[in-house]
């Protein structure tokens, strides 16, 4: 079973591959730039979270992971609209974003529950 760290790295690589495939114009260039930033930020922040200096640092980085994942899904939907020929490649990436959202939200909920039980 692949761990979350590997999944986020693989996801970033797949986004980069997708973006190289997109025919760039004035609109798609902006979307691609934003997509690369938000998608690679998921893995970068996850790496920071697992190497965090405190529980608070871990929680904050996981929250950023979730926000970046949601933003990435947004940019993927805009890319689907601006580059419909990429729709087939976008669908599994959008699904992975959805799964990241669920994972990070579950982590956040667990952390909140633990802090309430103290």
PENORBEL-V681845 format. One record per backbone hydrogen bond with DSSP energy under -1.0 kcal/mol. NH is the residue of the N-H (numbers start at 1). CO is the residue of the C=O. If there is no record, write none. Layout:
NH	CO
NH	CO
This chain:
7	3
8	4
9	5
10	6
11	7
12	8
13	9
14	10
15	11
16	12
17	13
18	14
19	15
20	16
22	18
29	25
31	27
32	28
33	29
34	30
35	31
36	32
37	33
38	34
39	35
40	36
41	37
44	40
45	41
46	42
47	43
48	44
49	45
50	46
52	49
58	54
59	55
60	56
61	57
62	58
63	59
64	60
65	61
66	62
67	63
68	64
69	65
70	66
71	67
72	68
73	69
74	70
75	71
76	72
77	73
78	74
79	75
80	76
81	77
82	78
83	79
86	83
87	84
90	86
91	87
94	90
95	91
96	92
97	93
98	94
99	95
100	96
101	97
102	98
103	99
104	100
105	101
106	102
107	103
108	104
109	105
110	106
111	107
112	108
113	109
114	110
115	111
116	112
117	113
